[in-house]
Amino acid sequence: VRRVITLAPSNAELVAGLGCFERVIACEDSSDWPPETASCERLGPDLGPDLDRIAQLRPDLVFSSLSVPGMERIVTGLRARGVPQRVLAPRSIADVM
C-alpha cells in the first residue's frame, strides 16, 4: 500500500503512529496532526468528502472510521465506487491496537 487517504483525524493520527504517514496523499479537512497533514490534498469535511475526487486519486487504501456518526454513508459511497477501504470501528484501546 503506497497511496493512502484518511477520512477522520484519528485515522491520520493512527497512520502517523505506525510511522507510515509519508504514504498519505489526501485527508479530510479537519486533520491537523501530524504536521505533514498541511501538505496533503484536502477532500472536504469528514462527513462530506468529495467521493468522486477520492476515486479519481486511485488510492491503494482509504481509512474511514465508524466511530464518526454518519460515516456509514461515506463507506457505502466508496464501496459503490470500488474504492478499497479499511473501515475502523474501535470501541476500546485494544481495538485501536
Secondary structure by P-SEA (a helix, b strand, c coil): ccbbbbccaaaaaaaaaacccccccccccccccccccccccccccccccaaaaaaaacccbbbbbcccccaaaaaaaaaaabbbbbbbbcccccccc
